[in-house]
Amino acid sequence: MSTSALAAPGYAGTVLLALLLGCPSPTDSAGACDLQVETAGAPGVPLTLLTGAVGLLGTEPVSIGGAFDAKVRVSGPVEVLDATGAVVKTVSGPTEVYLRATGVGAGEVTFKGDGCAAVVEVLGKLAAPLVGQPREEQPGWRSMTSLWSGDTIYLGLDPARFPDRVGREFDAWVVDHRSAEAWAADPTLVGHFGAPVAGKLEEGALVPLSLGALDAGADLHLDLDVVVDADRDGQLGPGDLVQGVGTDPLSVLTDLTAAGPHAVDTVDVSGGYFLGERVYWPTDIAAMGPRPLVVISHGNGHLYTWYDYLGEHLASWGYVVMSHENNTGPGIETASTTTLTNTDWLLGHLDQIGDGALVGLVDATRIGWIGHSRGGEGVVRAYDRLVEGDYTPENFGPDDVRFIASIAPTVFNSVKDSDPHDRPYFLLAGTADGDVTGGVDYNETQFFRIWERDTGPKAAAYVHGASHNDFNCCGTEEGQGPELIGREEAQVIARAYLLAFAHAFLDDDPAPLAVFKEEYAGFTPLSFADDDVVATGWRNAPGAGDGVLDDFQTENDVAVASSGGAVTCTATDVVEDRLRDGDGQFGWSDADPMNAMTHNTGQGDEARGMVLSWPSGASPTWAVAVPDALADTRPWTHLSLSITQRSRHPQTVAWGWALAFGVTLVDADGVSATVDVADQAEVPLPYQRVGLGAGRGWANEFVTVRVPLADFTVGSPIDLTRITTVQLDFGADHGAEEGAVGLDSVEFAR
């Protein structure tokens, strides 16, 4: 028996191969088998396969020697290709073939000839960094798939992960994104910046290579691929590394707060009682074809003409927008009715809008609803009525409503009635709201309850210093709290987030969702003021395949995670309970460990979480044992957690600043790797508003922190297919001498 083990470094989609050569032949006891299998290079040279590639992309050749006819049996996530890139089933040796990964997971390819066999076992190996940016904290690198126009793109090759390439020169190319099929048809490298950047992989630590400053142009975003041309032949081929084919392309986003490329037409129309509407659309819509519809539903005491900043912005990016008269006075039911009737009337009377300018040009299958205040609850209630069959429009149905967004919504109804169901949902609110305050004294103002109810993908943005009427043009200035940001800045923020969410779900383009997913990786939208603070949250839909380690919804014991894994915690004040303030006051009380939690009031709400704290000088950890079913992290790209500082807790007050922490993974061999998030993911200090008891601090602000799993491999041999422990590290060594936090979820996610 002779064995050649091929350790695979790489990025998402690489695999680990072990070639097992059986000799002597089971059918030839007279002598040794003459079948020989090796890579293009010495045995043991790493072999990288690219998941999802077409042709010979990202592979290195496998040589089959000896005089024999070999039949190749393909199963699992590997295909065998000849030198032309065609999939083959019978190979005559000696010859050279290529292996291509078509997915992650286990499988095998068996070469048979002269009665002996070579079995190629396929084990996916996930994520070494390729594209990203350097950072100060360990491990000194942040893998990224989203950057802003104007950012510099860096290539980061870790010599520990690419030992076969140490000492070798290469060309690094940034190219416009192509599908795998397009690359297979023409592998020529055409640089986005022109000529490639030459580099050489040296021994030692990862040294990022600058590839140039990015520019999205007039588009909302630009997709790019990055290629390491190992043989410097100007072609994407065997032995080259690539990000973008079979993995996520690099998305370059433009300034989402700036006006789009289209001029805008606006007209006011009326179809009768509570059917007053202001409609905005791109002037050149006839050349664009049918475009999605966004509907804006105002709040109580507001007017439908108060949202030009939003209507004009969305229309400049290619959407038809309608802001309508809303019957909010009687309550949420009538507000929901006017959202339904105005949407239906517009779709049925396009000939009455702008002399028929929109006839045939509004896509009634792609609708987004945005509501403010009572209108923010009204759009949610309207969707619930569609689903329940309580209202049946003539021109659209529940599946045509692609997203719902609420700006500082009320919660007068039970969340069983104001229920967004599985629609993509976005919550935008201000911490200085003097109307729908977000306080704990009234259930009706705790808007995160609706967010928790949603079972689809969802985002949240809680804006420091923004008030209720900052999100329209003309309402009373009722803001309460320090450092009010004012209407102009609040609307800059609203434009960016609402455009990102609308584009993602109306145009089926998830790239702009990075403003929610990666906000706490330093990915703050362009044109925001430097001192803006926004607590952003993101959750995938429950059925999206995330690997939940602990969401605190079941196994309500601090020593057992909802996944069943054992939990150990060396912090103090550890409590797991409903995310519900107990006494209706923000003032701290030891008897109310869930102080300032606003996600659960007990009226059909289900949100639960956990809290802990530590005094000065302590270095506590919270660790969960990873169940066997989640130990192989290949299906996911990030470790994601939802975390908040606890408002007015003595340790929060003593710390008095944004809070950082570390994340450690441990594999089955005891190898550990830590990522400190201090320069990318500081958890904001709760907004320092007074009221509802002694002290400063408003509602707890959960933020989503997503750490790329790839980053744990930088400078570490950790095996991400056999993770046994996920640990959160607190204390001075990880960015906060003392503090108090709450957790809402810890999970593997994409």
Secondary structure as UniProt FT lines:
FT   STRAND          2..6
FT   TURN            12..13
FT   STRAND          14..21
FT   TURN            26..27
FT   TURN            29..30
FT   STRAND          36..39
FT   TURN            43..44
FT   TURN            51..52
FT   TURN            55..58
FT   STRAND          61..65
FT   STRAND          69..74
FT   TURN            76..77
FT   STRAND          78..81
FT   TURN            83..84
FT   STRAND          90..92
FT   STRAND          95..101
FT   STRAND          107..113
FT   TURN            114..115
FT   STRAND          116..125
FT   STRAND          131..134
FT   TURN            138..139
FT   STRAND          141..143
FT   STRAND          146..148
FT   TURN            149..150
FT   STRAND          152..155
FT   TURN            159..161
FT   HELIX           163..165
FT   TURN            166..167
FT   STRAND          169..176
FT   HELIX           180..185
FT   TURN            192..193
FT   STRAND          197..200
FT   STRAND          209..213
FT   TURN            217..218
FT   STRAND          221..229
FT   TURN            230..231
FT   TURN            238..239
FT   STRAND          241..243
FT   STRAND          250..253
FT   TURN            256..257
FT   STRAND          264..270
FT   TURN            273..274
FT   STRAND          276..282
FT   TURN            283..284
FT   HELIX           285..288
FT   STRAND          291..297
FT   TURN            300..301
FT   HELIX           304..306
FT   HELIX           308..316
FT   TURN            317..318
FT   STRAND          320..324
FT   HELIX           332..348
FT   HELIX           350..352
FT   HELIX           354..356
FT   TURN            357..360
FT   STRAND          362..372
FT   HELIX           374..388
FT   HELIX           398..400
FT   STRAND          401..407
FT   TURN            415..417
FT   TURN            421..422
FT   STRAND          425..430
FT   TURN            431..432
FT   HELIX           443..445
FT   HELIX           448..453
FT   STRAND          458..463
FT   TURN            464..465
FT   HELIX           468..471
FT   HELIX           486..506
FT   TURN            507..508
FT   HELIX           511..513
FT   HELIX           514..517
FT   HELIX           519..521
FT   TURN            526..527
FT   TURN            530..531
FT   STRAND          534..539
FT   HELIX           542..544
FT   STRAND          547..550
FT   TURN            558..559
FT   TURN            562..563
FT   STRAND          566..569
FT   STRAND          572..578
FT   TURN            590..591
FT   TURN            593..596
FT   STRAND          608..614
FT   TURN            616..617
FT   STRAND          621..625
FT   HELIX           628..630
FT   TURN            634..635
FT   STRAND          638..645
FT   TURN            647..648
FT   HELIX           650..655
FT   STRAND          662..667
FT   TURN            668..669
FT   STRAND          672..676
FT   TURN            678..680
FT   STRAND          703..708
FT   HELIX           709..713
FT   TURN            714..715
FT   TURN            720..721
FT   STRAND          723..729
FT   HELIX           732..734
FT   STRAND          739..749
//
